[in-house]
Amino acid sequence: MGQFVHLHLHTEYSLVDSIVRIPELMEGVRAQGMASVTLTDVNNLFALVKIY
């Protein structure tokens, strides 16, 4: 069976939708042993710069 990847996740940059911050997200992803995560923020690409 393949590795689990979240395919729907909003960060703090999806205003009013989430409070997930990029540094804490990446710590959680690493702690769970996940190889990747998908960001699906709404109406902007601000998190792209932070996560890249």
PyMOL commands that place a pseudoatom at each C-alpha (Angstrom):
pseudoatom trace, name=CA, resn=MET, resi=1, chain=A, elem=C, hetatm=0, pos=[0.000, 0.000, 0.000]
pseudoatom trace, name=CA, resn=GLY, resi=2, chain=A, elem=C, hetatm=0, pos=[1.279, 3.494, -0.870]
pseudoatom trace, name=CA, resn=GLN, resi=3, chain=A, elem=C, hetatm=0, pos=[2.101, 6.245, 1.558]
pseudoatom trace, name=CA, resn=PHE, resi=4, chain=A, elem=C, hetatm=0, pos=[-0.739, 8.488, 2.755]
pseudoatom trace, name=CA, resn=VAL, resi=5, chain=A, elem=C, hetatm=0, pos=[-0.747, 12.108, 1.514]
pseudoatom trace, name=CA, resn=HIS, resi=6, chain=A, elem=C, hetatm=0, pos=[-3.227, 14.794, 2.570]
pseudoatom trace, name=CA, resn=LEU, resi=7, chain=A, elem=C, hetatm=0, pos=[-4.710, 16.167, -0.661]
pseudoatom trace, name=CA, resn=HIS, resi=8, chain=A, elem=C, hetatm=0, pos=[-6.803, 18.975, 0.850]
pseudoatom trace, name=CA, resn=LEU, resi=9, chain=A, elem=C, hetatm=0, pos=[-5.121, 21.294, 3.319]
pseudoatom trace, name=CA, resn=HIS, resi=10, chain=A, elem=C, hetatm=0, pos=[-5.531, 25.020, 3.948]
pseudoatom trace, name=CA, resn=THR, resi=11, chain=A, elem=C, hetatm=0, pos=[-2.908, 27.123, 5.741]
pseudoatom trace, name=CA, resn=GLU, resi=12, chain=A, elem=C, hetatm=0, pos=[-3.081, 30.449, 7.571]
pseudoatom trace, name=CA, resn=TYR, resi=13, chain=A, elem=C, hetatm=0, pos=[-2.997, 32.119, 4.147]
pseudoatom trace, name=CA, resn=SER, resi=14, chain=A, elem=C, hetatm=0, pos=[-6.531, 30.896, 3.400]
pseudoatom trace, name=CA, resn=LEU, resi=15, chain=A, elem=C, hetatm=0, pos=[-8.068, 33.693, 5.379]
pseudoatom trace, name=CA, resn=VAL, resi=16, chain=A, elem=C, hetatm=0, pos=[-10.966, 32.622, 7.627]
pseudoatom trace, name=CA, resn=ASP, resi=17, chain=A, elem=C, hetatm=0, pos=[-10.469, 28.929, 6.696]
pseudoatom trace, name=CA, resn=SER, resi=18, chain=A, elem=C, hetatm=0, pos=[-7.453, 27.821, 8.723]
pseudoatom trace, name=CA, resn=ILE, resi=19, chain=A, elem=C, hetatm=0, pos=[-4.860, 28.664, 11.367]
pseudoatom trace, name=CA, resn=VAL, resi=20, chain=A, elem=C, hetatm=0, pos=[-2.280, 26.078, 10.266]
pseudoatom trace, name=CA, resn=ARG, resi=21, chain=A, elem=C, hetatm=0, pos=[1.162, 27.710, 10.086]
pseudoatom trace, name=CA, resn=ILE, resi=22, chain=A, elem=C, hetatm=0, pos=[3.804, 26.443, 7.650]
pseudoatom trace, name=CA, resn=PRO, resi=23, chain=A, elem=C, hetatm=0, pos=[6.612, 25.725, 10.204]
pseudoatom trace, name=CA, resn=GLU, resi=24, chain=A, elem=C, hetatm=0, pos=[4.274, 23.706, 12.446]
pseudoatom trace, name=CA, resn=LEU, resi=25, chain=A, elem=C, hetatm=0, pos=[2.840, 21.928, 9.402]
pseudoatom trace, name=CA, resn=MET, resi=26, chain=A, elem=C, hetatm=0, pos=[6.294, 20.855, 8.248]
pseudoatom trace, name=CA, resn=GLU, resi=27, chain=A, elem=C, hetatm=0, pos=[7.217, 19.656, 11.753]
pseudoatom trace, name=CA, resn=GLY, resi=28, chain=A, elem=C, hetatm=0, pos=[4.058, 17.543, 11.832]
pseudoatom trace, name=CA, resn=VAL, resi=29, chain=A, elem=C, hetatm=0, pos=[4.673, 16.135, 8.360]
pseudoatom trace, name=CA, resn=ARG, resi=30, chain=A, elem=C, hetatm=0, pos=[8.214, 15.104, 9.328]
pseudoatom trace, name=CA, resn=ALA, resi=31, chain=A, elem=C, hetatm=0, pos=[7.103, 13.692, 12.695]
pseudoatom trace, name=CA, resn=GLN, resi=32, chain=A, elem=C, hetatm=0, pos=[4.542, 11.481, 10.942]
pseudoatom trace, name=CA, resn=GLY, resi=33, chain=A, elem=C, hetatm=0, pos=[7.147, 10.280, 8.435]
pseudoatom trace, name=CA, resn=MET, resi=34, chain=A, elem=C, hetatm=0, pos=[5.184, 11.663, 5.507]
pseudoatom trace, name=CA, resn=ALA, resi=35, chain=A, elem=C, hetatm=0, pos=[7.082, 12.272, 2.255]
pseudoatom trace, name=CA, resn=SER, resi=36, chain=A, elem=C, hetatm=0, pos=[4.799, 15.043, 1.016]
pseudoatom trace, name=CA, resn=VAL, resi=37, chain=A, elem=C, hetatm=0, pos=[1.764, 17.209, 1.658]
pseudoatom trace, name=CA, resn=THR, resi=38, chain=A, elem=C, hetatm=0, pos=[-0.547, 19.154, -0.645]
pseudoatom trace, name=CA, resn=LEU, resi=39, chain=A, elem=C, hetatm=0, pos=[-1.575, 22.774, -0.047]
pseudoatom trace, name=CA, resn=THR, resi=40, chain=A, elem=C, hetatm=0, pos=[-4.947, 23.868, -1.393]
pseudoatom trace, name=CA, resn=ASP, resi=41, chain=A, elem=C, hetatm=0, pos=[-5.182, 27.425, -0.122]
pseudoatom trace, name=CA, resn=VAL, resi=42, chain=A, elem=C, hetatm=0, pos=[-8.076, 29.538, -1.363]
pseudoatom trace, name=CA, resn=ASN, resi=43, chain=A, elem=C, hetatm=0, pos=[-7.735, 32.671, -3.534]
pseudoatom trace, name=CA, resn=ASN, resi=44, chain=A, elem=C, hetatm=0, pos=[-3.949, 33.129, -3.241]
pseudoatom trace, name=CA, resn=LEU, resi=45, chain=A, elem=C, hetatm=0, pos=[-0.519, 31.529, -3.579]
pseudoatom trace, name=CA, resn=PHE, resi=46, chain=A, elem=C, hetatm=0, pos=[1.214, 33.153, -0.589]
pseudoatom trace, name=CA, resn=ALA, resi=47, chain=A, elem=C, hetatm=0, pos=[2.059, 29.828, 1.087]
pseudoatom trace, name=CA, resn=LEU, resi=48, chain=A, elem=C, hetatm=0, pos=[3.860, 28.662, -2.064]
pseudoatom trace, name=CA, resn=VAL, resi=49, chain=A, elem=C, hetatm=0, pos=[6.760, 31.004, -1.316]
pseudoatom trace, name=CA, resn=LYS, resi=50, chain=A, elem=C, hetatm=0, pos=[6.985, 29.874, 2.324]
pseudoatom trace, name=CA, resn=ILE, resi=51, chain=A, elem=C, hetatm=0, pos=[6.816, 26.128, 1.669]
pseudoatom trace, name=CA, resn=TYR, resi=52, chain=A, elem=C, hetatm=0, pos=[9.152, 26.127, -1.330]
for i in range(1, 52): cmd.bond("trace and resi %d" % i, "trace and resi %d" % (i + 1))
show_as sticks, trace
zoom trace
